[in-house]
């Protein structure tokens, strides 16, 4: 499977812009709604964002460092790697999301969070948009990045972008379900 590099970057930029808009909408919600959890062992909306912030704290500097050290040369097409494609596709939101184990370091359950979590997410997404813009001039196949779970595994830059942004999309869908559940609970309490 080959993808036009410009189409891939445009798709990822559009998704990231949608994530930014969603985060801006979240900042208007009451903090109680954002800290609501469906059950004790499930994340709140802010915990979902904090989880993404923790991944962003690793991947954004990693992507930035590798873009800055890459030679300025781009290809017209991007061919995903086998492992990178698997990781990226596994993150895409599906109707019935399969639960995935979270590393302890990225699991924010029962954290005391406020709206500053949203501000950090917005800053990270802004930086991600800048990096996607810079990536137009970089070989998305030849440039490799480390991954958060192992220093031994490297992914193509294009796959890393896909993984990070699809992972964001996955948890934004989770936040939407949490907020819908909160809304339904509020309606049933008023009835």
C-alpha positions in Angstrom: 0.0 0.0 0.0 1.4 3.4 -1.0 -0.1 6.7 0.1 0.6 10.1 -1.5 2.8 11.9 1.1 0.9 15.2 0.7 -2.5 13.4 1.1 -1.3 11.6 4.2 0.0 14.8 5.8 -3.2 16.7 4.8 -5.3 13.9 6.4 -3.2 14.0 9.6 -3.3 17.8 9.7 -7.1 17.8 9.3 -7.5 15.2 12.1 -5.3 17.2 14.4 -7.3 20.4 13.7 -10.5 18.5 14.6 -8.8 17.4 17.8 -7.9 21.0 18.6 -11.5 22.2 18.0 -12.8 19.4 20.2 -10.3 20.4 23.0 -11.5 24.0 22.7 -15.1 22.8 23.1 -14.0 20.8 26.2 -12.5 23.8 27.8 -16.1 25.3 28.0 -17.5 22.4 30.0 -17.7 22.4 33.8 -14.8 20.7 35.5 -17.2 18.3 37.3 -18.3 17.0 33.9 -14.7 16.6 32.8 -13.8 14.6 35.9 -17.0 12.4 35.7 -16.2 8.7 35.4 -18.6 6.0 34.3 -17.2 3.7 37.0 -14.3 3.7 39.5 -12.0 1.7 37.2 -12.7 3.9 34.1 -11.1 7.1 33.0 -12.7 10.5 33.1 -12.5 12.9 30.1 -9.6 14.7 31.7 -7.8 11.4 32.4 -8.1 10.5 28.7 -6.5 13.8 27.8 -3.8 13.4 30.4 -3.0 9.9 28.9 -2.6 11.6 25.5 -0.5 14.3 27.1 1.8 11.7 28.6 2.3 10.1 25.1 2.7 13.5 23.6 5.5 14.3 26.1 7.5 11.5 24.6 6.5 11.5 20.9 6.5 15.3 20.2 10.1 15.8 21.3 11.1 12.5 19.6 9.5 13.6 16.3 10.9 17.1 16.6 14.5 15.8 17.2 14.3 13.4 14.3 12.9 16.0 11.9 15.6 18.5 12.9 18.4 15.9 12.2 16.9 14.6 9.0 18.2 15.6 5.6 15.8 17.8 3.7 14.4 15.4 1.0 10.9 14.3 0.5 9.3 11.5 -1.4 6.0 11.7 -3.4 4.7 8.6 -1.8 4.8 6.9 1.7 4.9 3.2 2.1 4.0 2.2 5.7 6.2 -0.3 7.5 4.6 -3.6 8.5 4.9 -3.0 12.3 4.2 0.7 12.0 1.1 0.1 9.9 -0.1 -2.5 12.4 0.4 -0.1 15.4 -1.3 2.8 13.5 -4.3 0.7 12.3 -4.8 -0.8 15.8 -5.3 2.7 17.1 -8.0 3.8 14.7 -11.4 4.1 16.4 -13.8 1.3 15.7 -17.5 1.0 16.6 -16.7 -1.6 19.3 -13.4 -0.5 20.6 -11.2 -3.3 21.8 -9.8 -2.5 25.3 -6.0 -2.2 25.4 -3.7 -2.4 28.4 -2.1 0.9 29.3 1.5 1.2 30.6 1.5 2.2 34.2 3.5 5.4 33.3 0.8 6.5 30.9 -2.2 5.5 33.1 -3.6 8.6 34.8 -6.5 6.9 36.7 -7.5 8.7 39.9 -5.2 11.7 39.1 -6.3 15.1 40.4 -6.8 17.0 37.1 -8.1 20.4 36.1 -8.6 22.3 32.9 -4.8 22.9 32.6 -4.8 19.3 31.2 -6.8 20.7 28.2 -4.3 23.6 27.8 -1.4 21.2 27.6 -3.2 19.0 25.1 -4.0 22.1 22.9 -0.3 23.2 23.1 0.8 19.7 22.1 -1.6 19.6 19.1 -0.4 23.0 18.0 3.2 21.7 18.0 2.1 18.5 16.2 0.6 20.7 13.4 3.9 22.6 13.1 5.8 19.2 12.9 3.4 18.0 10.2 4.1 21.1 8.2 7.9 20.6 8.6 7.5 17.0 7.6 6.6 18.0 4.0 10.3 18.4 3.4 11.4 15.2 5.1 11.5 11.6 3.9 8.8 10.0 6.0 10.2 6.5 5.3 13.9 7.0 5.8 13.5 9.2 8.9 12.8 6.9 11.9 11.7 7.6 15.5 11.9 5.6 18.7 8.7 4.3 20.3 7.6 4.7 24.0 7.6 1.0 24.8 11.1 0.0 23.6 14.3 1.7 22.6 15.0 -1.2 20.3 12.1 -0.6 17.9 12.1 2.3 15.4 9.2 3.3 13.2 9.1 5.3 10.0 8.2 8.9 10.8 5.0 8.6 8.7 3.9 5.6 10.8 4.8 7.4 14.0 2.6 10.4 13.0 -0.2 8.0 12.1 0.1 6.1 15.4 0.1 9.3 17.6 -2.8 11.0 15.7 -4.9 7.9 15.4 -4.3 7.2 19.2 -5.6 10.8 19.9 -8.7 10.1 17.7 -9.3 6.8 19.6 -9.4 8.6 23.0 -11.4 11.5 21.7 -14.1 9.0 20.8 -13.8 7.6 24.3 -14.3 11.2 25.7 -17.4 11.6 23.6 -18.8 8.4 25.1 -18.0 9.5 28.6 -19.7 12.9 28.1 -22.7 11.3 26.5 -23.0 9.0 29.5 -22.7 12.0 31.8 -25.5 13.8 29.9 -27.8 10.7 30.0 -27.1 10.4 33.8 -28.0 14.1 34.4 -31.2 13.7 32.4 -32.3 10.6 34.3 -31.6 12.4 37.6 -33.8 15.3 36.6 -36.7 12.9 35.6 
